């Protein structure tokens, strides 16, 4: 966000300077430079909007993954799978839950990306709306995690089997997902902290 503000501010300063300092510039040259600054700002705004949309789409995709995981959990409950088959599916679901939570968190806040037309009021409203949606996603991750943990406890694969090892990894994946869910809520509440421990923000 700091880079966005710096670049936008630089363009605004350049435009202000052109408007207030006419010494040594012809009227035609001043208009030419002013138009160039405006075009540069338009290009920057388009880039910012593309970045904002990319973040929104990544969050939307992560939300869709949660819906798919919930459907598969219901199918798993409905059909009588062997302990081994259920264990493998639970391990896959836990892994996918971890991936969805991580993808969502790494996307960052779309509302942190602003354009030249953004106002403090519009930014505040967008942040409030996004924070609410982020917390809803995080709480959904926590609910799914609890369901998966309960199902794993009921599953009893053979000791030292591949399925047992898979469920042990599933427990770690579930913890990772719930940790990310907690971080998403903290960040939505303004706790900040960034994502230095998970590889940084994407676009």
C-alpha positions in Angstrom: 0.0 0.0 0.0 2.9 2.3 0.8 4.2 2.0 -2.8 0.8 2.8 -4.2 0.5 5.9 -2.1 4.0 7.0 -3.0 3.4 6.6 -6.7 0.0 8.3 -6.6 1.4 11.2 -4.5 4.3 11.6 -6.9 1.9 12.0 -9.8 -0.2 14.5 -7.8 2.8 16.5 -6.9 4.0 16.6 -10.5 0.6 17.8 -11.6 0.4 20.5 -8.9 3.9 21.7 -9.8 3.0 22.0 -13.4 -0.1 24.0 -12.5 1.6 26.4 -10.1 5.1 26.8 -11.7 4.8 28.2 -15.2 8.2 29.8 -15.3 10.2 28.7 -18.4 7.3 26.8 -19.9 5.2 27.8 -22.8 1.4 27.4 -22.6 1.6 24.6 -25.1 4.4 22.8 -23.2 2.6 23.1 -20.0 -0.6 21.6 -21.5 1.5 18.8 -23.0 3.2 17.9 -19.7 -0.1 18.2 -17.8 -1.8 15.8 -20.2 1.1 13.3 -19.9 0.8 13.3 -16.1 -2.9 12.7 -16.4 -2.4 9.8 -18.8 0.3 8.3 -16.4 -2.3 8.5 -13.6 -4.9 6.7 -15.7 -2.4 3.9 -16.5 -1.6 3.6 -12.8 -5.3 3.5 -11.9 -5.9 0.7 -14.4 -3.0 -1.3 -13.0 -4.3 -0.8 -9.5 -7.8 -1.9 -10.5 -6.4 -5.1 -12.1 -4.4 -5.9 -8.9 -7.5 -5.2 -6.8 -9.6 -7.5 -8.9 -7.0 -10.3 -8.8 -7.0 -10.2 -5.0 -10.8 -10.4 -5.0 -10.8 -13.4 -7.4 -8.3 -15.3 -5.3 -10.4 -14.8 -2.2 -13.5 -15.8 -4.1 -11.8 -19.0 -5.3 -10.8 -19.9 -1.8 -14.4 -19.4 -0.7 -15.5 -21.8 -3.5 -13.0 -24.4 -2.3 -14.6 -24.3 1.2 -18.0 -24.9 -0.3 -16.6 -27.9 -2.2 -15.0 -29.3 0.9 -18.3 -29.0 2.8 -20.1 -31.0 0.0 -17.4 -33.7 0.1 -17.7 -33.9 3.9 -21.4 -34.5 3.6 -20.8 -37.2 1.0 -18.2 -38.8 3.3 -20.8 -38.9 6.1 -23.5 -40.4 3.8 -21.6 -43.2 2.2 -20.1 -46.1 4.2 -16.5 -46.1 3.3 -13.9 -48.5 4.7 -11.7 -47.0 7.5 -8.8 -46.8 5.0 -10.9 -45.1 2.3 -12.3 -42.6 4.8 -8.9 -41.9 6.2 -7.5 -41.1 2.8 -10.4 -38.7 2.0 -10.1 -37.0 5.4 -6.4 -36.4 4.7 -7.2 -34.9 1.3 -9.9 -32.7 2.8 -7.6 -31.4 5.5 -4.9 -30.6 3.0 -7.3 -28.7 0.8 -8.6 -26.8 3.8 -5.1 -25.7 4.6 -4.5 -24.6 1.0 -7.7 -22.6 0.9 -7.0 -20.8 4.1 -3.4 -20.1 3.1 -4.5 -18.8 -0.4 -7.1 -16.5 1.2 -4.7 -15.1 3.7 -1.9 -14.6 1.3 -4.2 -12.7 -1.1 -4.1 -9.7 1.2 -6.8 -7.0 1.4 -8.2 -5.7 -1.9 -9.2 -2.6 -0.1 -5.6 -1.7 0.6 -5.2 -0.9 -3.1 -6.4 2.5 -4.0 -6.7 4.7 -7.1 -6.6 8.5 -7.7 -10.4 8.5 -7.3 -10.5 6.8 -3.9 -11.7 8.9 -1.0 -11.1 8.3 2.7 -14.8 7.5 3.0 -14.9 5.0 0.2 -11.8 3.3 1.4 -13.1 3.0 5.0 -16.4 1.6 3.7 -14.7 -0.9 1.5 -12.3 -2.0 4.3 -15.3 -2.5 6.7 -17.1 -4.6 4.2 -14.1 -6.7 3.3 -13.2 -7.2 7.0 -16.6 -8.6 7.6 -16.3 -11.0 4.7 -12.8 -12.1 5.8 -14.0 -12.9 9.3 -16.9 -14.9 7.9 -14.5 -16.9 5.8 -12.2 -17.5 8.7 -15.0 -18.7 10.9 -16.1 -21.1 8.2 -12.6 -22.5 8.1 -12.8 -23.0 11.9 -16.1 -24.8 11.7 -14.9 -27.2 8.9 -11.7 -27.8 10.9 -13.8 -28.9 14.0 -15.9 -31.2 11.9 -12.8 -32.8 10.3 -11.1 -33.2 13.7 -14.1 -35.0 15.1 -14.2 -37.3 12.0 -10.5 -38.1 12.3 -11.0 -39.0 16.0 -13.6 -41.5 15.0 -11.5 -43.1 12.3 -9.3 -45.9 13.5 -6.9 -47.1 10.8 -4.3 -49.8 11.5 -1.3 -48.6 13.5 1.8 -47.6 11.5 -0.3 -47.8 8.3 -0.1 -45.2 5.5 -3.6 -44.2 6.5 -2.6 -43.5 10.1 0.4 -41.4 8.9 -1.9 -39.6 6.6 -4.3 -38.7 9.5 -1.3 -37.4 11.5 -0.4 -35.1 8.7 -4.1 -34.1 8.4 -4.1 -33.0 12.0 -1.1 -30.7 11.2 -2.9 -29.4 8.1 -6.0 -28.6 10.2 -3.9 -26.7 12.7 -2.2 -24.7 10.0 -5.7 -23.8 8.6 -7.0 -22.7 12.0 -3.8 -20.7 12.6 -4.4 -18.9 9.3 -8.0 -18.4 10.1 -7.0 -16.8 13.4 -4.5 -14.5 11.6 -7.2 -13.5 9.1 -9.5 -12.4 11.9 -6.7 -10.5 13.6 -5.8 -8.7 10.4 -9.5 -8.0 9.6 -9.8 -6.4 13.1 -6.8 -4.1 12.3 -4.2 -6.2 14.1 -1.9 -6.0 11.1 1.2 -8.1 11.4 1.5 -8.7 7.7 2.4 -12.1 6.2 6.1 -12.2 6.6 5.9 -15.7 8.0 4.0 -17.1 5.1 5.8 -15.6 2.1 4.3 -12.2 1.8 1.4 -10.7 -0.1 0.5 -11.6 -3.6 0.0 -8.8 -6.2 
